[in-house]
Amino acid sequence: MAFEEKRSGELVYMSSSVIPAKNIFTTRFGGVSTGEFASLNLLSNKGDPPVNVRENFSRLCAELGVGIDDCAVTNQVHGKVVRTVTEKDRHVCLSPVNYEADGLVTNVRGLPIICFTADCVPALLCDDVHGVAAAVHCGWRSSVADILGEAVCRMQALGAKPENIKAAFGPAIGACCFETDGDVPAAIEKYLGGDVDGLWTVRADGKYLVDLRKADKRRLFQLGVPEENIDVSDECTVCSHEKYWSHRYTKGRRGGQAAAIVL
């Protein structure tokens, strides 16, 4: 199992070989944005000129094999809502989205679903046997609210089976940089029913260094996804801030990357 760096024209992205569907975890490379948004920024609410964001989306969509107005996206709010999307949810690029959710699930082939991150954990899931996929934004609040449980439940409602699900957790803040107080480990302990061995270390000053991707991987295993079906990137967005957008490193002055999957 491994993430592989791929290039298509100027676009540079990561992809997991574990997932049988087309999957993309974008980097900062391959777009047209300039200055603090250079170069592949996919967020339109940070001050980047819309014409640049549209061109960046156009490049991503071309690699996904669809038009710029053919993807499903969402307003992310660090909650646990997972929305099932269909053909009618294809989104006109940069137009308002009339719902909030931190995860999307679909069984529509040819409909890319996308979540956005800049340190939070991006998760892509796919049961290709039954034709169901999910894209989930797993910030720590969404994670401990069990958004992955919601996503798997939504996938099962469309016919997926946990034992068939393949999953990949993309580049995100690593345990090297995710410094927290005790509230985060306490919430994770509740989230995982006490199964927290190896998920954090405690520094001499009382701060915790938490491995959120490992916690989320453990939750998928609890939900019935075989461990060998779960791929986890080892790249930290804070340490690799020149390659990925990092909210923590830039103190919020940044663009955003996408995790996208299309059946």
Secondary structure, DSSP 8 states (H G I E B T S, - for coil): --EEEEEETTEEEEEETTSSSEEEEE-S-S----GGG-S----SSSS--HHHHHHHHHHHHHHHTS-TT-BB--B--SS--EEE--GGG-B-TTS----B-SEEEE--TT--EEEEESSSEEEEEEETTTTEEEEEEE-HHHHHTTHHHHHHHHHHHTT--GGG-EEEE-SB--TTT-EE-THHHHHHHHHTTT--TTSEEE-TTS-EEE-HHHHHHHHHHHTT--GGGEEE---BTTTTTTTS--HHHHTT----EEEEEE-
